[in-house]
Amino acid sequence: MKWSDVIQFRASLVEGIDIQIGGIGLIILVGLCVASVYLWRKHLRGWSASEFEVNLGRIGKVKIRRNNEVACIAHRAWTELQTRKASLPFDENYDVISEVYDSWYSLFKEFRELIKSIPADHIATDKDTEKLVNLMVAVLNDGLRPHLTKWQAKFRRWFNYQIEKRKEDCPQDIQKDFPQYNDLVKELIELNSKLQEYSNFLRKVAHNH
């Protein structure tokens, strides 16, 4: 075998340096590429599975194996949660319910856009990506939507009227006079706690800790 069969060099002071790969060299190059893809997939398959009990609506135990696609999606979703009131404990003395609902609405919108941005073929060909997307949809439809449908319009209508009527009072004091305040806050805190659990789940999937 000649070296010219593996790789050929042709130098020219005027045109620069040309590199030509011979037949055997091409076979070696393809072999290296195949080996690289194999090792990359083996590395992804070796990522640990994150399993967590997520109790939002009809969501049960979800087990997702991390790969690059899943970790990126989980990180984006976790970031959206962490930068909003959705994953922070509700404080009755300082938090305003209408602002929490604004944050939830914004989260709903961002999650929906994130889901839409994921290519359909990724969801169809990767079961773990499909699981994560289904979980995000369930959080919206079985977690946030039922509470907002039940309470948001009713509370906002009452609260907006009271704010105009009692301009000298602070919003935190006004909202406590809502006729169903205790029931609303109880459900809000329960959902808020579950969103914190969901945020922790996303953090584990995204960052493996």
Secondary structure by P-SEA (a helix, b strand, c coil): ccccccbbbbbbccccbbbbbcaaaaaaaaaaaaaaaaaaaaaaaacbbbbbbbbcccccbbbbbbcaaaaaaaaaaaaaaaacccccccccccccaaaaaaaaaaaaaaaaaaaaaccaaaaaccaaaaaaaaaaaaaaacccaaaaaacaaaaaaaaaaaaaacccccaaaaaaaccaaaaaaaaaaaaaaaaaaaaaaaaaaaccc
